[in-house]
C-alpha cells in the first residue's frame, strides 16, 4: 500500500473525529439551554380548531391582556370560622400587590358559605416564564400577612408554578441518570473500559447536535418545546444513539475476527449495518413526523423535534463511532479484545444461551409461537381497561404538590369549580337567555356575566364588539369527569339559544376538547404509522408477508403492554387513568422502536438465509444477534425508565409503557415469537421475494438478493 493511501486511511477518521469534537464543543452547551426557549404554558398546546381555543381568542377582546389567575385560599388556624377582620385584611393584602411586576390586578376576598374559608384571585401575566415562581412567592408573602390564617395557593398559576418546579433541573438530572444507567449497562455487557465511554460520548455529541438544531428552530418559533418534549428528546437521542452504536460495534467485533485490517473490518461492518440502522431510524423518525397530523400542538411539537433527534443519532453512529473505532482498533475492546482473524472459534457464535434458544425454536417452533402468542393475547385482553380520559389534578404530580393540596382545600369550602369557571362568549342581545340556560343546568353552581370591573355580576355586563362574557362556576372539580360531562351539556344548552352564537371554553372545556381530539388523533395517526413502517419493511426485506408478520407482532406487543400497564397503573401505582395523549405516544415509540429490533434480527436472518437457507438463516441470525439486540433493548428500556425521575404522571406512565414494552418485545416477541413463526412458515415467509422460491437448504455464495 502506498504511503498516500495509508495517510488517507488515517486522515479521514481523524478529520471526522475533529469535526465531531467541534460539534460537541460548540453545540454541547445547548443541551442545557433548551429550557430558555421552552414553554410550560398549557394553553399554548390546545387543539387548533377546538371551541375552547376559539374562546381564548375571543376573550382577548374583553381585556387588554390575557391573565393567569392565582387563587388564594385562607382558612382559620386551628379550624373554625374566619371573621370580618380577616376578610378585610385579606382584601387589603391582595390589593397591596397592585403595581407589583407581573400582577395585573386582584379581587376582594370573599367568604365561603360555611364561613370557614376566604378566597381571592390575583391575575398574573401569562408570559412570566421563569419569573412566575418569584411572583407566586410575593403573592404568598402578601397573603400570609392575614393574622390567624393558613394560606394556600391554587388555580392555574399555582399549577403552572408546580410544573416549573417539576421540570427544574431537568437538563442535568435526567441526562445524568440516563447516562449513568447506560454506562453501567455497557460496562457489564462489554466488560470493557474504553468502549462504553466511546459510545456514551457519541450519544452526547448526537444530543448536543440535536439540541443545537432544536434551539435554533424554537428560538425562531419554527417548533415548540415544553418540558415534556425536552425530556423525551434527551431520552430518545441517548437511547437510539446507543442502540445503533451497539449494533455497529457488535458487527465490527465480528468482522475483526475475519479481517486483520481494522479499516477493512469497519468497511464490512458499516456495509452490513448501515441498511438496518437507517431503516430502523426511518421507522422511528417518520413515525414521529406522522404526529404532525395531530390537532394537538404538543403532539405536533414532539414530531419534528423527535425526528431531528433520531437523525442526529444516526449521523453520530455512522460517522463518529466508525472513525473512533478505526483509530482504536482492537484496543477499543480492552481488556476483552476480539480474537485475531483465523483464530480458533466459531464466528457464528453457536455457543451460549442464544444457541440454546435457537435450538429450542428449531426443535419445537409451533409450540414456542403458540405459547408466546397465547400469553401476549392474554395480556392484551386487559388493554380495553386502560382509560385515557385525562389525569385528575390530584394525580397530575407523583409527589405532593402544593397546588393540589390547595385545590382540595378550595373544593372543601367553595364550589369545586371555583377559580376555573367555564367561559361563555355569546351575543350581547342574548345575555339573559344564555345566562339562564347556563345557570339552570345541573352541575353549574352559578352563571354571571362579566362586568366592566372584570368581576362577574353586580353591574351591567361588559359588551365588546356586540359580545359578552359569562362565567359559569361548575359544582364539580374542574378536572373531573363530571365537570367535563357538564361542559358537554352546557355547550348543548347555550348553542340551543337562538341567535346566541355562543362558545364555551375555560380550563374544563380545554381538557374535554383535548381528550376528544386525542381520540381522533389516534384513529388517524395509528394506521398512518403502521403504513409507514410496512412500506419501509417491504423495501428493506423485499417481501410482503414478512413485513406484515413483523408489524402484526409489534402491534400485538403494544396491546399486551397496554394491558399490563392498565393493571399496574390501577393496582400498583394508584392511577385512575392516563393523559389522553399517553396511548398515542406509547404507540409511536413502542411500535416504531419495537420494529427496530425485528429489523436488526430479520435483516441478519435474511443475510444468512441467502447463504444457508431459511431454517439455518433463522438459527444463525438469532444466535448472532441475540446478545447485542437484548443489550440494546435493556439499554433503551433503562433509558426511558429514567423519565420516571420527573414527578409527573404523564412521564411516569410513558416511562413504564415504553420500558416494559421494549423488554417484552426484546425478550419475548423478537427472541421467541418471530423466530418461531419464521422457522415454522419456512421460505414462504419471504413471499413473494426470490428467497420464497429457493428450496430449503439450498446454499449460495453471494450476499446479493
LUMZAFI-795735 format. One record per residue (C-alpha): x, y, z; residue in three letters. Coordinates in pm, whole numbers, plus 32768, in hexadecimal, padded with zeros to 4 digits. Example, Ala and Ser with C-alpha at 12.3 -4.5 7.8 and 13.67 -1.06 7.14 Angstrom:
<rs>
    c1    c2    c3  rest
  84CE  7E3E  830C   ala
  8557  7F96  82CA   ser
</rs>
This chain:
<rs>
    c1    c2    c3  rest
  8000  8000  8000   unk
  8089  8156  7FA2   unk
  80DB  8257  80AD   unk
  7FCB  8341  8028   unk
  7EC8  822D  8047   unk
  7F36  81E3  81AB   unk
  7F26  8355  81FC   unk
  7DC4  836F  8170   unk
  7D51  8244  823E   unk
  7DBC  82F7  837B   unk
  7D6B  8458  830E   unk
  7BF9  841E  82C6   unk
  7B9D  8399  8422   unk
  7C72  84A9  84C4   unk
  7BBB  85B9  8401   unk
  7A69  8520  845C   unk
  7ACE  850D  85CA   unk
  7B45  8676  85CF   unk
  7A01  86E5  8529   unk
  7932  863A  8636   unk
  7A0C  86CC  8747   unk
  79BA  881F  86B3   unk
  7847  87CC  86B1   unk
  7859  875A  881B   unk
  7915  888D  888A   unk
  7839  8985  87D0   unk
  76E1  88E6  87F9   unk
  7707  8814  8934   unk
  76A3  8934  8A1B   unk
  7551  894D  896A   unk
  74E8  8809  8A15   unk
  74CF  88E0  8B4D   unk
  7436  8A0E  8AA2   unk
  72F4  8980  8A12   unk
  723F  89F4  8B48   unk
  727C  8B5A  8AD3   unk
  719A  8B27  89A4   unk
  70A9  8A31  8A47   unk
  6F4C  8A86  8ABD   unk
  6E78  89C6  8BB8   unk
  6D46  8A9E  8B73   unk
  6C40  8993  8B34   unk
  6B5E  8A8A  8A7D   unk
  6C62  8A91  8967   unk
  6C2D  891E  8926   unk
  6AB5  890F  88ED   unk
  6A05  8882  87BB   unk
  6A1B  897A  869D   unk
  68AF  896F  8634   unk
  6801  891F  877B   unk
  66EC  89F7  8809   unk
  67B4  8A3C  8946   unk
  68D5  8AC3  8873   unk
  67E8  8BB1  87C0   unk
  6771  8C2C  8914   unk
  68D7  8C86  8976   unk
  68EE  8D64  8843   unk
  6798  8DFB  8888   unk
  67F3  8E44  89F4   unk
  690C  8F2C  898A   unk
  680E  9032  891F   unk
  678C  904A  8A86   unk
  68D4  90B6  8B1E   unk
  6A14  9151  8AAC   unk
  6AE5  902A  8B17   unk
  6AAF  8EB5  8B46   unk
  6AD7  8E54  8CB4   unk
  6B44  8D2A  8D7F   unk
  6A72  8D18  8EBF   unk
  6B04  8CB8  900F   unk
  69F8  8C5C  910E   unk
  6A4F  8CAA  9277   unk
  699D  8BDC  9383   unk
  69A0  8C38  94F6   unk
  6924  8B55  960B   unk
  691F  8BA5  977D   unk
  6A44  8B20  9844   unk
  69CD  89FC  9915   unk
  6882  89E8  985B   unk
  6747  8AAE  989C   unk
  66B9  8BDA  97E4   unk
  676D  8D01  974B   unk
  66FB  8E5B  97BB   unk
  66B3  8FA6  9712   unk
  67FF  9035  9782   unk
  68B9  8F1D  96D8   unk
  67EA  8F4D  959C   unk
  6840  90C1  9599   unk
  69AF  9075  95D6   unk
  69AE  8F71  94BD   unk
  6917  906C  93C9   unk
  6A1E  916C  942D   unk
  6B37  9070  940A   unk
  6AD3  9022  92A4   unk
  6AA1  9191  9251   unk
  6C03  91D6  92CA   unk
  6C7F  9103  91A9   unk
  6BF7  91F9  90A7   unk
  6D1E  928F  8FF2   unk
  6DFD  9165  903C   unk
  6EB7  90ED  8F07   unk
  6DEC  8FDA  8E62   unk
  6CA9  9026  8F20   unk
  6B8C  90B4  8E4F   unk
  6A86  90D3  8F61   unk
  69CF  9024  907B   unk
  6871  8FE5  90FF   unk
  67E6  9020  925D   unk
  67EF  8EF8  9348   unk
  66A2  8E44  936A   unk
  6634  8D54  9479   unk
  65B5  8BF5  943C   unk
  644E  8B9B  948F   unk
  64C2  8ACA  95B6   unk
  6583  8BFA  9637   unk
  66C2  8B31  9665   unk
  6791  8BB3  9541   unk
  67E1  8CE5  946E   unk
  6831  8CF3  92FF   unk
  68D1  8DFD  9225   unk
  6959  8E04  90C4   unk
  6A9A  8EAA  904F   unk
  6AB7  8ED8  8ED7   unk
  6C1B  8EA4  8E59   unk
  6CBC  8ED5  8D07   unk
  6CC2  8D89  8C4A   unk
  6E1D  8DC1  8BB6   unk
  6EE4  8DD4  8CF9   unk
  6FA6  8C97  8CA9   unk
  70B8  8C5A  8DAA   unk
  7047  8D90  8E6C   unk
  6EFA  8CE9  8EBF   unk
  6F8F  8C3C  8FF0   unk
  700F  8D89  907B   unk
  6EBF  8E32  9040   unk
  6E06  8D15  90EC   unk
  6EEF  8D3A  9217   unk
  6E93  8EAA  922B   unk
  6D21  8E51  9221   unk
  6D5A  8D52  9334   unk
  6E18  8E4B  940F   unk
  6D09  8F53  93E7   unk
  6BF0  8E5E  9431   unk
  6CA8  8DD9  9563   unk
  6C7F  8F2C  960E   unk
  6B16  8ED7  9667   unk
  6B27  8E7E  97DB   unk
  6A9D  8D35  985D   unk
  6A87  8C8A  970B   unk
  6B34  8B81  963D   unk
  6B75  8BE0  94D0   unk
  6B78  8B00  939D   unk
  6B98  8B52  922A   unk
  6AC2  8A9E  912A   unk
  6A4E  8AD4  8FC4   unk
  6B00  8AD4  8E74   unk
  6C23  8BB1  8EE7   unk
  6C72  8AD0  9011   unk
  6C53  899C  8F37   unk
  6D3E  8A31  8E34   unk
  6E37  8A8E  8F43   unk
  6E36  8928  8FC0   unk
  6E6F  88AF  8E5C   unk
  6F9A  8996  8E4A   unk
  7021  88FF  8F8C   unk
  6FEE  87A1  8F02   unk
  70B9  87F5  8DCD   unk
  71BF  88BF  8E8A   unk
  7316  882B  8E4F   unk
  728E  873D  8D4A   unk
  73C1  8773  8C6F   unk
  74C0  86FB  8D6B   unk
  73F2  8601  8E34   unk
  7353  8541  8D17   unk
  748C  853D  8C41   unk
  7561  84D3  8D69   unk
  747B  83B3  8DCB   unk
  745F  833C  8C62   unk
  75D5  8349  8C1D   unk
  7639  829E  8D62   unk
  7537  818B  8D23   unk
  75B3  8150  8BC0   unk
  7720  8157  8C2D   unk
  76EB  8051  8D3C   unk
  7631  7F6A  8C4C   unk
  773D  7F8E  8B3F   unk
  7851  7F45  8C38   unk
  779D  7E06  8C9F   unk
  7756  7D9E  8B38   unk
  78A9  7DE3  8A9B   unk
  7989  7DB7  8BCB   unk
  7A55  7ECA  8B28   unk
  7AC0  8017  8BB7   unk
  7AF4  80E6  8A7F   unk
  79D9  8079  8995   unk
  78B7  80E4  8A77   unk
  7955  823C  8A97   unk
  7973  8255  891C   unk
  7804  81F5  88ED   unk
  7790  82E7  89FA   unk
  7860  83FE  8962   unk
  77C1  83C1  880D   unk
  7667  83CE  88A9   unk
  76B6  8514  895D   unk
  773B  85AF  881B   unk
  75FB  8545  8769   unk
  752C  85E4  887E   unk
  75F7  8725  886C   unk
  75C2  873A  86F4   unk
  744D  86F4  8718   unk
  7423  87F5  882F   unk
  74E1  88FA  8765   unk
  7400  88C9  8638   unk
  72C1  88C2  870B   unk
  732F  89F7  87CF   unk
  7363  8ABB  868D   unk
  720F  8A50  8605   unk
  7157  8A8F  874D   unk
  71FA  8BE5  8773   unk
  7166  8C3E  861E   unk
  7010  8BAB  8679   unk
  7032  8A9B  8571   unk
  6FFA  8989  8676   unk
  6F70  898C  87D8   unk
  701F  88F2  8902   unk
  6F93  88AF  8A5C   unk
  701F  87EE  8B83   unk
  6F8A  86A6  8B0B   unk
  7015  86C7  89AB   unk
  7164  8732  8A3B   unk
  7178  8600  8B1B   unk
  7109  850C  8A0D   unk
  7208  859C  8917   unk
  7328  8557  8A07   unk
  72B7  83F5  8A4C   unk
  7269  83AA  88E0   unk
  73BB  841E  885C   unk
  7487  8371  896C   unk
  73C4  822C  8947   unk
  73BF  8226  87CA   unk
  752D  828A  87A1   unk
  7595  817D  8897   unk
  74C0  8075  87E8   unk
  7550  80C3  8691   unk
  76AE  80CC  8723   unk
  767E  7F75  87C1   unk
  7616  7EDF  8675   unk
  773B  7F73  85B8   unk
  7835  7F1F  86CB   unk
  77C3  7DB6  86DD   unk
  77E6  7D90  8565   unk
  793E  7E35  856E   unk
  79AC  7D3A  8675   unk
  7934  7C1E  8598   unk
  79EE  7CA8  846D   unk
  7B30  7CD2  8534   unk
  7B2C  7B5A  855C   unk
  7B2B  7B3A  83E0   unk
  7C14  7C59  837F   unk
  7D6E  7CB3  83F9   unk
  7D3D  7E14  8374   unk
  7C64  7EF0  8452   unk
  7BFD  7FD2  8331   unk
  7B85  7EAA  8264   unk
  7ACB  7E27  8393   unk
  7A1D  7F75  83C6   unk
  79C1  7F92  8256   unk
  791D  7E3B  8269   unk
  786F  7E92  83B1   unk
  77E3  7FD8  8327   unk
  777A  7F2F  81E2   unk
  76B1  7E26  8299   unk
  762C  7F07  83B1   unk
  75D8  804C  82FD   unk
  74A0  7FC1  8254   unk
  73FB  7F3E  8392   unk
  7463  8072  8459   unk
  73DD  8169  8359   unk
  729D  80A0  832A   unk
  726B  808D  84A2   unk
  72A6  8201  84C9   unk
  71B8  824A  83AC   unk
  709E  818B  8457   unk
  70C8  8258  8593   unk
  7104  83A8  84E8   unk
  6FE4  8387  83F3   unk
  6F04  82FE  8504   unk
  6F4E  8439  85CC   unk
  6F1B  8517  849D   unk
  6DC0  847B  847C   unk
  6D6A  8535  85BE   unk
  6D57  866D  84E8   unk
  6C00  85EA  8480   unk
  6B8B  8623  85E5   unk
  6AAF  874A  8640   unk
  6B5D  875E  8794   unk
  6C7C  8853  8792   unk
  6D52  8790  8889   unk
  6D38  865B  87AD   unk
  6D9E  8724  867D   unk
  6EBC  87B9  8748   unk
  6F47  8662  879F   unk
  6F3A  85E7  8636   unk
  7049  86BA  858F   unk
  7116  86DF  86CF   unk
  7125  8567  8702   unk
  7172  8529  8591   unk
  7294  8620  85A3   unk
  731A  8561  86CE   unk
  7309  8414  8617   unk
  73BE  84A1  84E4   unk
  74D3  8528  85C3   unk
  74EF  83D5  8671   unk
  751E  8328  8520   unk
  7622  8425  84AE   unk
  76ED  83F2  85E8   unk
  76D3  8275  85DA   unk
  773D  825D  846D   unk
  7850  8367  8470   unk
  78E0  83B3  85C8   unk
  78DA  824E  8647   unk
  797C  81AC  8511   unk
  7A8C  82B8  8512   unk
  7AE4  827B  867F   unk
  7AD6  80FF  8660   unk
  7BBB  8104  8530   unk
  7CB7  81D7  85F0   unk
  7CA5  80F7  8724   unk
  7C85  7FA6  8675   unk
  7C7D  7E7A  8760   unk
  7CF1  7F5E  8878   unk
  7B8E  7FE7  8890   unk
  7B24  7E99  8928   unk
  7C3C  7E86  8A29   unk
  7C61  7DB5  8AFB   unk
  7B6D  7CC9  8A45   unk
  7C16  7CE7  88F2   unk
  7B73  7C2A  87D0   unk
  7C34  7B05  873B   unk
  7D1C  7B36  8617   unk
  7CA7  7AD1  84BE   unk
  7CD3  795C  848D   unk
  7CDC  7911  8602   unk
  7C22  77E0  8680   unk
  7AB6  781E  86CC   unk
  7966  7820  8622   unk
  791A  797D  85A0   unk
  77AA  7928  858C   unk
  779B  7925  8707   unk
  76FD  77CB  871A   unk
  7746  77A3  888C   unk
  7698  783E  89B5   unk
  7535  788B  8A14   unk
  74CE  7904  88BA   unk
  753B  77C4  8814   unk
  745E  7709  890F   unk
  7337  77F0  88C8   unk
  736E  77C1  8752   unk
  7373  7649  8787   unk
  7229  765D  8845   unk
  718B  7728  872C   unk
  720D  762F  862D   unk
  7195  74FF  86EF   unk
  7031  7571  873D   unk
  6FDE  76AF  867C   unk
  6E64  767E  867F   unk
  6E56  7645  87F4   unk
  6F35  7773  8835   unk
  6E69  7869  8765   unk
  6D1C  77DC  87E0   unk
  6D77  7806  894F   unk
  6E0D  7962  8925   unk
  6CE8  79D0  884F   unk
  6BF0  7954  8954   unk
  6CAA  7A11  8A66   unk
  6CAE  7B55  89A1   unk
  6B3D  7B37  894B   unk
  6AEB  7AFC  8ABA   unk
  6BA3  7C3C  8B18   unk
  6B03  7CFB  89F8   unk
  69A9  7C9A  8A7A   unk
  69D4  7D9D  8B8E   unk
  6A29  7EB8  8A9C   unk
  68BD  7F37  8A88   unk
  68C4  7F73  8C02   unk
  69C8  8088  8BD9   unk
  6903  81CD  8BE7   unk
  6992  8302  8B3C   unk
  689C  840D  8BAA   unk
  69AB  84E4  8C43   unk
  6A57  84EA  8D94   unk
  69A0  8597  8EB4   unk
  6A5A  86B0  8F5F   unk
  6AA7  85E3  9096   unk
  6B5D  84E5  8FB9   unk
  6C0B  85DC  8ED2   unk
  6D41  85E6  8FB1   unk
  6DDA  84A6  9038   unk
  6E49  8550  9179   unk
  6D89  8644  9255   unk
  6D62  878E  919C   unk
  6CEF  88CA  9255   unk
  6BF5  8927  9146   unk
  6B48  87D5  9169   unk
  6B20  87FA  92E2   unk
  6AA4  895E  92B1   unk
  69A0  88EF  91B2   unk
  6924  87E5  92A4   unk
  68FA  88F0  93B1   unk
  6848  89D2  92BA   unk
  6759  88BA  9259   unk
  6702  8877  93C5   unk
  667C  89D5  93FF   unk
  6619  8A60  92AA   unk
  6578  89CC  9173   unk
  667B  88D6  90F3   unk
  6697  8994  8FAB   unk
  66E9  8AE0  9052   unk
  6806  8B9A  8FAD   unk
  67EA  8AD7  8E69   unk
  6692  8B33  8DE0   unk
  6608  8ACD  8C92   unk
  6627  8C03  8BB8   unk
  6503  8C4F  8AD0   unk
  6522  8D4F  89B8   unk
  63CD  8DAA  8928   unk
  6310  8EB7  886A   unk
  62BC  8FD9  8953   unk
  614F  8FDB  88E5   unk
  6126  8E7E  8973   unk
  61D6  8EB6  8AC1   unk
  60AB  8E6A  8B9D   unk
  6043  8D35  8ADB   unk
  61A3  8CA2  8AD3   unk
  61DB  8CF2  8C44   unk
  6090  8C4C  8C9E   unk
  60DB  8B1B  8BC8   unk
  6232  8AF1  8C67   unk
  61CD  8B3F  8DCF   unk
  60A6  8A50  8DCA   unk
  6176  8926  8D5E   unk
  61C4  880A  8E4D   unk
  6334  8818  8EA7   unk
  634B  8996  8E8E   unk
  6358  8A4C  8FDD   unk
  631F  8BA5  8F49   unk
  6344  8C67  8E05   unk
  6383  8DE0  8DFE   unk
  63E8  8ED6  8CEC   unk
  6538  8F81  8D16   unk
  651C  90F8  8D56   unk
  65FA  9221  8D01   unk
  66B7  91F0  8E48   unk
  671A  9095  8DD0   unk
  6649  8FE7  8EDA   unk
  650F  8F17  8EA0   unk
  63C3  8FB1  8F0A   unk
  6360  90EB  8FC6   unk
  6375  91DA  8E9F   unk
  6308  91F4  8D36   unk
  63B2  90EF  8C59   unk
  64E5  915F  8B9A   unk
  6497  9160  8A24   unk
  65B8  9150  892D   unk
  6574  9142  87B7   unk
  6412  90CF  87FF   unk
  6487  8FAC  88D9   unk
  6477  8F62  8A4D   unk
  6537  8E74  8B27   unk
  647E  8D9B  8C21   unk
  653A  8CD7  8D2C   unk
  6490  8B91  8D96   unk
  651A  8AFD  8EDB   unk
  6500  8983  8ED8   unk
  6498  88B6  9004   unk
  659B  87A8  8FC2   unk
  6715  87C5  8FBF   unk
  6785  8860  8E78   unk
  6856  872F  8E17   unk
  6753  8626  8E6D   unk
  6691  854C  8D7B   unk
  654F  85DC  8E09   unk
  65C1  873E  8DB5   unk
  6618  86D8  8C51   unk
  64C0  863D  8C2A   unk
  6429  8782  8CAB   unk
  64EC  8846  8BA4   unk
  645F  8767  8A93   unk
  62FC  87A6  8B13   unk
  6347  8918  8B41   unk
  63B1  8938  89D7   unk
  6275  888E  8963   unk
  61A1  8976  8A3C   unk
  623A  8AC1  89D1   unk
  625C  8A5A  8864   unk
  60E5  8A20  8868   unk
  609E  8B8E  88BE   unk
  6035  8C2A  8770   unk
  6121  8D34  86ED   unk
  6214  8D14  8812   unk
  6342  8C9B  8748   unk
  63BB  8C1D  8898   unk
  650E  8B78  88CE   unk
  6577  8AC3  8A0D   unk
  66E2  8ABA  8A7A   unk
  67AF  8AC6  8BB9   unk
  6891  89C6  8C60   unk
  6795  88A8  8C6E   unk
  672B  88E0  8B06   unk
  6899  88DD  8AA0   unk
  68C9  878D  8B4B   unk
  678E  8707  8AA7   unk
  67F8  877E  894D   unk
  6956  86F0  897E   unk
  68C3  85A0  89DB   unk
  67DC  859B  88AE   unk
  68F0  860B  87C3   unk
  69E1  8506  8848   unk
  68E4  83F9  87F5   unk
  68C5  8477  8690   unk
  6A3F  848F  8675   unk
  6A68  8321  86D3   unk
  696C  82B9  85CC   unk
  6A2C  837A  84C1   unk
  6B99  8356  8525   unk
  6BA8  81E7  858D   unk
  6B59  815C  8430   unk
  6C41  825F  8391   unk
  6D65  81F0  846D   unk
  6D1E  8081  8423   unk
  6D14  80CB  82AD   unk
  6E61  8186  82C0   unk
  6F07  8068  8377   unk
  6E76  7F6A  8284   unk
  6EFA  8025  8154   unk
  7057  8042  81EC   unk
  7060  7ECF  8240   unk
  6FEB  7E6D  80E5   unk
  7106  7F38  804D   unk
  7209  7EAC  813D   unk
  71A4  7D3D  8137   unk
  711E  7D2C  7FD0   unk
  6FF6  7C66  804D   unk
  6E87  7C9C  80A3   unk
  6E34  7B84  8195   unk
  6F5E  7BBE  827B   unk
  6F16  7D34  82AD   unk
  6DA7  7CEB  82F7   unk
  6E16  7BE3  83F2   unk
  6F05  7CD2  84A0   unk
  6E0B  7DF0  84B1   unk
  6D01  7D07  853D   unk
  6DE9  7C88  864F   unk
  6E55  7DE3  86C2   unk
  6CEA  7E57  86C0   unk
  6C90  7D2C  879B   unk
  6DB5  7D81  887D   unk
  6D2A  7EE2  88A0   unk
  6BD0  7E64  8901   unk
  6C67  7D6E  89FA   unk
  6D32  7E8A  8A90   unk
  6BFA  7F61  8AB5   unk
  6B4E  7E41  8B64   unk
  6C66  7E13  8C5F   unk
  6C84  7F8C  8C89   unk
  6B14  7FA5  8CDD   unk
  6B3D  7EA5  8DF4   unk
  6C77  7F4B  8E7C   unk
  6BF1  80B0  8E69   unk
  6AAB  805F  8F1B   unk
  6B1E  7F5A  9018   unk
  6C88  7FB6  9060   unk
  6CC5  8125  900F   unk
  6B69  819E  9068   unk
  6B17  8254  8F22   unk
  69A7  825F  8EC8   unk
  69FD  829F  8D5A   unk
  6AF8  8339  8C6D   unk
  6B1E  847F  8BB5   unk
  6A65  847B  8A6B   unk
  6BAC  847E  89A5   unk
  6C5A  8362  8A60   unk
  6BD9  8243  8985   unk
  6C3C  82FB  8846   unk
  6D99  834E  88C7   unk
  6DBF  81EB  8942   unk
  6D52  8163  87F1   unk
  6E3F  823B  8724   unk
  6F6B  81F1  8801   unk
  6F25  8085  8847   unk
  6EBA  8016  86ED   unk
  6FC9  80D8  8636   unk
  70D8  8074  872D   unk
  7054  7F10  8740   unk
  7077  7EED  85CA   unk
  71E3  7F57  85F4   unk
  7241  7E12  869E   unk
  7181  7D43  85A6   unk
  7235  7DFC  848E   unk
  7385  7DAC  852E   unk
  7324  7C3F  8553   unk
  7276  7C02  8407   unk
  737E  7CBF  833F   unk
  7482  7BCF  83C9   unk
  7398  7AA6  8393   unk
  736D  7B0F  8228   unk
  74E3  7B37  81FD   unk
  7520  79D9  8288   unk
  73F7  7947  81CA   unk
  748B  79BC  8081   unk
  75BB  78E4  80CC   unk
  752C  77C1  8193   unk
  73B3  77B4  8161   unk
  729B  782F  8242   unk
  72B7  772A  8354   unk
  742B  7763  838C   unk
  73F4  78D6  8351   unk
  7305  78E8  8479   unk
  73EF  7823  855C   unk
  752A  78DD  84F9   unk
  7481  7A31  84F9   unk
  73E9  79FD  8652   unk
  7531  797B  86E0   unk
  7602  7A93  8649   unk
  751E  7BB3  86AC   unk
  7481  7B33  87EE   unk
  7580  7BC7  88DA   unk
  75A6  7D1B  883A   unk
  7431  7D52  8801   unk
  73E0  7CEC  8967   unk
  74EC  7DDB  89E3   unk
  745A  7EEF  8909   unk
  72FD  7EA8  898E   unk
  7370  7EB3  8AF7   unk
  7428  7FFB  8AB5   unk
  72FA  809B  8A0E   unk
  720B  8022  8B1D   unk
  72EE  80A4  8C30   unk
  7319  81EE  8B79   unk
  71A3  8228  8B57   unk
  7171  81BA  8CC0   unk
  7247  82E7  8D1F   unk
  711B  83C2  8CC2   unk
  7086  8348  8E09   unk
  716A  8436  8EC9   unk
  7088  8555  8E59   unk
  6F63  8553  8F4E   unk
  6E4D  856F  8E4C   unk
  6D4E  845E  8E0F   unk
  6D61  848F  8C95   unk
  6ED6  8448  8C81   unk
  6ECB  8331  8D84   unk
  6DBF  8284  8CB4   unk
  6E81  82B3  8B71   unk
  6FBC  8233  8C1D   unk
  6F10  80F4  8C90   unk
  6E5B  80AE  8B48   unk
  6F93  80D4  8A71   unk
  7086  802B  8B64   unk
  6FA6  7EFE  8BA3   unk
  6F3A  7EE7  8A38   unk
  70A1  7EEF  89B8   unk
  7106  7DD9  8AA9   unk
  6FD4  7D0A  8A49   unk
  7024  7D3B  88DA   unk
  7195  7CEE  8907   unk
  7177  7BBF  89E8   unk
  7037  7B21  8962   unk
  6FC9  7BA2  880E   unk
  711D  7BBF  8767   unk
  71C4  7A9E  881E   unk
  70AC  799C  8809   unk
  6F72  79FB  874B   unk
  7006  7A87  8608   unk
  711C  7980  85DE   unk
  7029  7865  8627   unk
  6F2A  78E8  852C   unk
  702F  7913  841A   unk
  70C5  77BD  8467   unk
  6F6B  771C  8455   unk
  6F01  77D2  8316   unk
  704F  7793  826E   unk
  70BE  7835  812B   unk
  6F54  7897  80DF   unk
  6F7F  79A9  81E5   unk
  7047  7A6D  80E0   unk
  6F27  7A6B  7FE3   unk
  6F29  7AEA  7ED5   unk
  70A2  7B2B  7EDC   unk
  71A7  7A4E  7E3D   unk
  71F1  79A4  7F8A   unk
  708F  7917  7F96   unk
  70D5  7852  7E57   unk
  7223  77C5  7EC6   unk
  7211  7659  7F3B   unk
  725C  7635  80AC   unk
  73C5  75E4  80EB   unk
  7445  7665  7F9E   unk
  7583  772A  7FD4   unk
  760A  784F  7F13   unk
  774E  790E  7F2A   unk
  76DD  7A71  7EF2   unk
  764A  7B7D  7FCE   unk
  757A  7C02  7EB1   unk
  7408  7BBF  7ECA   unk
</rs>
